[in-house]
Amino acid sequence: MERQPSPRAQTLGVLLPLLALFLLMPPFVTLFTADGSVAGVPLIVVYLFGIWGLLLVATWLLARVLMPDPDGAEPTEDSILPPEPPAPPPAA
Amino acid sequence: MLSANLVLFTALAYVAFLFGVAFLGDLRARQGRPGWLVSPVIYTLSISIYCTSWTFYGAVGSAARSGLEFVTIYVGPMLVFVGWWVFLRKMVRIGQLHRITSVADMISSRYGKSASLAALVTLIAVAASTPYIALQLKALTSTFRVIGSSGPEALRGIPSGPPSTQLAFWIAAGMALFTILFGTRNIDANERHHGVVAAIAVEAVVKLAALLTVGLLVVYGIAGGPADIFARMPEGMLHASDAFGARWITLTFLAGAAVICLPRQFQVTVVEIGDERHLRTAAWLFPTYLLLICIFILPIAIAGLNFLPAGANPDMFVLTLPMWAGQDAIALFAFLGGFSSATSMVIVACIALSTMVSNHLVLPVALRLRWFSLEASGQMRRFLLTTRRVSICVILLLAFLYFRLSASTNALASIGLVAFAGAAQLLPSLVGGLYWRHATANGARAGLVAGALLWAYTLFLPSFEGDLFLSARDITEGLWGESLLRPYALFGLGGMDPLVHSIFWSLSVNTLLFVAVSLLREPRPLERLQGTLFVDVFRHRGADTSRFVRRSAAAFDLNVLAQRLIGVEQARRFFARTGQGGNLEPNRPIADDALITELERELAGNVGAATARAMVSQVVTGETISLGELVKIADESQRMRDYSRRLEAQSRQLVDSARELQEANERLRQLDGQKDEFLSQVSHEVRTPMTSIRSFSEILLETPELAREDARRFLRIIHVESLRLTRLLDGILDLSVLERGGADWTLKPTDPRQVLASALAVCEGLAAAASVRLVWRDAGQPARVLADADRLSQVFINLVSNAIKYNIHATFLVEDRIEPWVRVTSGVSDGGYEVLVEDNGPGIRPEERQKVFLKFSRGWSHTQSGTQGAGLGLAISWQIMHRLGGTLELLDTPGPGATFRVTLPCTT
């Protein structure tokens, strides 16, 4: 039985990529094209890769909420053989 | 410096190692112990074939030429995967539920399993992928020559001498061999290739490690850390101020579309996924991989621009920098990394494309050819496998030809973008189909054709720079000199970057036509059905369409078809699983809709939904889709209606049961009344003789001085009445046994004449005593009936003795002394033995005739006698005849006397 994640989590699941889009596309991203550097690395580079890293972490956290492990059990390994037909009952 | 031979040897050893991994993977898979093969990490690593040699080499080149632009190629996929909950999840779920085998299969399946649409998508996919594969060939040949050459010229990264077509050819042949060996070993029911997935996962690790090693070498080996390397950055290299324009957005969008629509990406993301939950891991792990790949691109580019000779090929920096730094081992490692990135892409792309070509181009055409028939089981699979192998060779040949034809000055990146743009034409139909129920196949077709044509005209053909279809003049001045048709400034929209220009026209026209043509007409029933199933995939628990499609087919035909397509073993398993036995005779049961749909789904796993449907429809007759059902599935209140209908049916059942109970009650009451009547009749019958017995016993007791003769007379009366009572009780018992059918008689073939003779012999005495003449006329034919002799005799005796008894009294009263007679006539008539008993007595009054066979009736009550029977004789005789399968009737004759007729069917 599939447990649906909470509506709030689902909304976040939709909002996160939209937020990412906003942060990484013009015009917002052009804010960081100014001359500047962080520890010698240009600002824009730090910004791009920094946001990238934060998005990763956010996705990781959100994924655990959106699709949790079923009650702590390990996800079963996918069987790639078709199910065997039931074995005949042992002869009486 | 490395020698070419060493490089060659290393490459071959590496390939052998990959063969080993693939072989192991397949082995484990076949043994049913997939283990680590189906972990989410492997899944994610397989998705990383997105990073081809374009990434490994071309990204640095792009960074060196255009600054930050290269980031878009990885931001796009990152956004798609961060938004996995929105789109990828839906695509994966549909893919699993409907057993989708390729991107063409998904699109065609969505639009009513249209075979023509599948073919169109396949053609576009092949056209778009060919440049990409050629790109890999180019990278492989260039790098091999660069690393194997020596001298300062090598560091320029531009291979000296003519392009080595021979080398490219052998590389292409080698990849064909690997793909055929591991990609077309068998036709898996789900189109999964575990060995190949294992090998490309290893390659993914190798290329990441290689790139990271080169990056670390550059940042910490050659330079003095991140600050140092960026301090050496040439001015304006990043192009930061104008990097974030239309091209930035377009490229990001294009890359995102590519990670969805490219056949190889679709293959690893949707088709090869084992468990939907793996997507949850890939959502963050794949962007992590991309981040790690990208993190050293800029430093390497900067280092190359700084340290390598001016004019060096920036696409080769990843290779030439370690060579310049004297790090041959790292250079070799980098070469292997690039080798991995190229080969893994080609292998998976060839598998995906060959699957589409065999399922959607070759098979449908072959099915239509009348001379093509595969009767033996397993032949179909061999045919499919052969088709796929040939397709792989053809695709690689086409890529090789593109490699030969395309200008060698094209940067790796730009060729790749042409391919991306081609694949992006699939996006409107794919995404639109998953969210818009009203999308139709016609709309998809219109959009795809228009988009593909525009892409070809504005991007693909011009990339040949005049060698294919479009001459150089056409490219600069437009087709037929028409300036509005300039490939890079279509309809006057000039001054744009060619890529952006092409994307703008192709995708906007694509989407526009898709929407407009879809709205022109209502979707066909199957389109609407598939549309709802796809769009609402999270609402419906299954892909079961049997509720909506009514089809019928002979189970035998289905079995033959299944054996042809998926082999005897799998067919047997399928039919066993669905509860239909194995060996089915022809013209045997009609298979129901659920079985047909299930078989179609099973076949779809092998040959794609469109082809499966085409094949099943060959044996299916009479297919209708209930439109009423279709409309209802979108309706939420349907559930309510179902529920209320069930309640209605239940209440109707209750009403019926109540009525049945009432009727049963009625019958019981009737029976009760009959029982009361019977009891009152019996007690009346019993009372009469009992009264006589009692009164005469009293007289005897109270008059001790009665004369002997009187006493004797009274005792005799008592005796007679006792006998009568006993007879009555016996008769009642007999009758009740007869009525209940509890008598156990033995029916034997009997001669009725004998029975009649013996019965008449018994009655002789009675007749003589009553002075009644008894006559027997027999027709003389021999006959046999199935009867119980004693019971039959009982009937005859009863009838004859009745006739005798009630005849005497009549003639007694009549003055003119007619001689009383009883005539018995017997013979065969109409296949039955017939006995008539006539008398010339007073007969039975008309109003009594109806009741003469009922219990206690007194048909002769007007005759009045002391020797009355209990009134049960005729009832008993009637029951006996009824039980023997014959009849006893009172004939409706005029005149004095009664005629009874007995009939029995004769046996031969």
Interface residues (C-beta under 8 A of the other chain):
Chain A: Q10 G13 V14 L16 P17 L18 A20 L21 L24 M25 P26 V29 T30 T33 S37 A39 G40 V41 P42 I44 V45 L48 F49 W52 G53 L55 L56 V57 A58 T59 W60 L62 A63 R64 L66 M67 P75 T76 E77 D78 S79 I80 L81 P82 P83 P85
Chain B: A29 G32 P34 G35 V38 L68 V71 V75 M78 L79 V80 F81 V82 G83 W84 W85 V86 A189 N190 R192 H194 G225 P226 A227 D228 F230 A231 M233 L238 A240 S241 A243 F244 G245 W248 I249 T252 G274 D275 R277 L279 R280 T281 A283 W284 P287 T288 L291 C294 I295 L298 Q570 R573 A576 R577
